[in-house]
């Protein structure tokens, strides 16, 4: 399957929320994937809690990577 979305971040909930907010401020709407929350909603447990992944459309990749780098380096 050929996806037009690329993962730009995988890590803690707190950093993911900060990155998501900053991406939205510049008009990028990210896709957030949280397997532990999905498992919880389905009735399954997960060993890794609070780990999220952020994906953005390929057209927005450069801008998104700049934001991620800025947040992580801060």
N, C-alpha and C positions, 0 to 999 in steps of 0.2 A: 504494500500500500504506500502510495506516495503522498505524504502529508505536506501541506503548505505552512505548517507550524513547526517552530524550532524551540527546544527547551533552552532557556537562558539562565535559569536558576533552579537549584534544588537545595533546600536547607530548612532552617528553622522557620516556624510560623511568624515570629516577630520580624525577621528580615524580609520574609516574603510579603508581609503586609506593608512594610515600608516601601519596598520595590513596587508593589502593585499600586499604591497611592501615587507614587511619583510618576509611574507610567501613565496613569489615568490623567494626571495633571497636564501632560503633553499630548493627550489625545490617543494614546495607545490603550486598547482594551485587551488585557492579557487573559489567557485561559489558566485557571488555577486548578491543579490536580492534587488532591489530598487523599491518598489511598487509605489511611487510617480512619478518616472520617467516613469514607464510602463503606468501608468494612463495618464500622460501628453501626451505620444506618441499616446495613443489611443483616446485622445480628452476629457478625464475626468480630473477633478480637484482632489486634495488631500489636506486634512487639515494638514497633517504632511509632511513637506518638509525636504529632506536631511537625512532621516532615512534609513540606509542600514543594511542588514543582510549578514553575511558571513557564508558560509557552506564549510566544508571540508569532504573528504572521510574518512570513519571510520578508515581506516588503518593509517591515518595521524593525528588522533585526538589528541594524547598526545603531539606531537611536536607543533601542532597549538595552543593548550591551553596554552602552555608555552609562546609562542609569544604574544598571546592576554593578558595574565597576565602581561608580561613585559611592553607592551605598555600602558596598563591602569594604572599600578602602577607608571609609569614614571612621 
